[in-house]
Amino acid sequence: MKSDIEIAQSVAIQDIRRIADKINLHEDHLLLYGKHKAKLPLNLIDESKIKNNNLILVSAISPTPAGEGKTTVSIGLTEGLNRIGKQTMAVLREPSLGPVFGIKGGATGGGYSQVIPMEDINLHFTGDFAAIEKAHNLLAALIDNNIQNKKSTLNLDPRTIQWKRVMDMNDRALRNIVVGLGGTSHGIPRQTGFDITAASEIMAILCLSKDRADLKRRLDNIFVGFTMDRQPVFAKDLNGSGAMAALLKEAILPNLVQTLEGNPAIIHGGPFANIAQGTNTIIATKMGLSMSDYVVTEAGFGFDLGGEKFLNIKCPSAGIAPKAIVLVATIKAIKYHGGASLKEIKEPNPEAVAKGLENLEKHLENTKLYNLPAVVAINHYVNDTDEEIQLVHQKCEDLGFKAILTKVWADGGAGAEELAKAVVEAIDNNNQEFTPLYDWNASVEDKITAIAQNVYGADEVEYGSTARRDLRRIKKLELEHLPVCVAKTQKSLSDNPKLLGRPQNFKLHVREIEIASGAGFLIPITGDMMRMPGLPAVPSAEHIDIDNDGNISGLF
């Protein structure tokens, strides 16, 4: 059996100018990055076309640690829709080097459902992550310089500064560090640390910005901390937003690539879904909708995280709405939520499937909160049994949903034609309008409660003393109108990663609420959030190599 990279390298990749021709773009529209990648200018967005075209959101049930293949299904569905005569483009997130070198590997799909060139996309691509990293760290340098320089100081209180540095790598040793050591000429010592670049507020800002002017406005609004006399300090007070935006000059432009079957795909942005919005940029989504009748996009982790944030933060921010949801489920994940251990989920276990279906049921119920039709894609693995698959089909039928066995890893677009037809039918037959879960102008507590009770199934929300202090701070800063982006484990519908399946009779515990006023949301923190992951005992990096001709191997 070929590996993902062997499959990707076996396909004759087309010149990106030929791919651009398929969406009526001339070479003059492209900022070429070699023969197989290009950036697209912002003036290609056509607002008059966006609402008439069809946006499809791909999400998933609560995942296993290895993920459930949302990207693979998204790409396969794109191929399938094109196969049945629907002009379709995939619009996806960029991979982070952390997972690439860590435990999950790459994020360009898998098998015969991939975007290419997968080596470039999974590694440095067009430099977007590096630009975001540099812009973030420039603000960090300006903060420390302001503390050090008594002539231009804002009188910042170092104890209130939450802005860390970032790096696009898993490195647990950098989570907590002290900077400014070495004497008075080297800075003022303070405790800080590193987050991974995907967790940067700059990443979230880039993904929610509508244009360069909006990008600069959001950069200005980044909350830095307080002065010694308790006055708020924002990035605009440090006069750095112009330089930060200059570093993002090309990063704000979406990236055009291709699928294995030669269909156009846009890849742009990559925020985490458990502490940010977990989806590609507004600019990329709007650009896709300007060029294609159908756009397939995805949101990270389960529907309770990326899906909820896509619908309650991104959609209202952008003025867009999906026409349908595809909920990815795997037999292995269902068994995992039914009590099977990670070591056992490849073994036949109909009993665990029957029990674990309660997780799928809750996510399907959640799609109804937004008046959106949903189709279940059973992402097929070779060890799935007919009995286990039939249990999923029957459960979905009982709940009033279609479940389609999807074999995109093995068969590419041919394995998604039935799914494509079901999604088109769901869109054509839907007569309801998308409705967000809450009004942004509601109180912060009401917005958190709406998510906790309706999406997670919690009985109530409990606030720690720090969270209550943060609520008072948010009110003082007049930021109560911002939506909430709940930071929560992806492993459970609750805030306890050990509560699998469909947890009931639990409280959501909010221990603090961070202010991401540049991105334009508040972040209630539940549980321990890991913003700088560590490498596993045997990281994927140990299997990656390059030969004397420059051919990369070991990516998956």
Buried (B, 14 or more C-beta within 10 A) or exposed (E): EEBBBEBBBEBEBBBBBEBBBBBEBEEEBBBBBEEBBBBBBBEBBEEEBBEEBBBBBBBBBBBBEBBBBBBBBBBBBBBBBBBBEBBBBBBBBBBBBBBBBBBBBBBBBBBBBBBBBBBBBBBEBBEBBBBBBBBBBBBBEBBBEBBBEEEEEBEBBBEBBEBBBBBBBBBEEBBEBEBBEEEEEEBEEBEBBBBBBBBBBBBBBBBBBBBEEBBBBBBBBBBBBBBEEEEBBBBBBBEBBEBBBEBBEBBBBBBBBBBBBBBBBBBBBBBBBBBBBBBBBBBBBBBBBBBBBBBBBBBBBBBBBBBBBBBBBBBBBBEBBBBBBBBBBBBBBBBBBBBBEEEBBBEBBBEBBBBBBBBBBBBBBBBEBBEBBBBBBBBBBEEBBEEBBEBBBEBBEEBEBBBBBBBBBBBBBBBBBBBBBBBBBBBEEBEEEBEBBBEBEBEBBEBBBBBBBBBBBBEEBBBBEEBEEBBEBBEEEEBBBBBBBBBBBBBBBBBBBEBBBBBEEBBBBBBBBBBBBBBBBBBBBBBEBBBBBBBEEEBBBEBBEEEEEEEBBBBB
